[in-house]
Amino acid sequence: MGNFSSISKIIGLIFLGALYFFWFDIKSAFYTPPTSVVDATCGKLWVARAQNDPALACYLQQKISRLCSPSEREHLKWIFQRYAHDKTAFGQDMVVTLAMVNLNWSKQLAENPTGDVAAALNSANATIANDLKVNGIAAAMNVDMIPRSTLVAMLRHIITQGLIEKSDFDRPSDSLVAEAFVDIESSKISAKRTCK
């Protein structure tokens, strides 16, 4: 009964995640994302369904004068949407992964005829490691994380340079954007675009 309950929770999480991301995935299927002159450098850092801090940092630091172009600002807005989407997907994948680990360990311990706990856990770990690699979760788990304050500071720098302003974002697609603009507004620094 316990395994059925765990499995039903996992299925429920997957279903809710699918509904939550439905809009982004449909949009991506019928929408050609904007491109950037730094895609060759920063785009290769992107890992699907991961917390892509290094890629985001790259887009916030490389050739920032490019953001004078409306198409580059549109691209940055899309990058933040993609970042938020993949970051949330990564969190959901981690919940499912932890449940999978728990189920594998429980199964191996229950089916172990010799009672050798170490052997059962080693067998479970081998199965889990293979599943993580096949599903791409291992690659997502290997992406370096950058402190949130550092990413906000990078975005704040772009804002204070007059390269982007709040109106460039439909709504804060990630709380990093909202936080950077709140910091700017509270410090009474001008956040008006200086380039056209």
Summary of the structure (lengths in Angstrom):
residues: 196
radius of gyration: 21.1
end to end distance: 63.2
largest distance: 73.0
contacts: 516
relative contact order: 0.13
helix: 73%
strand: 0%
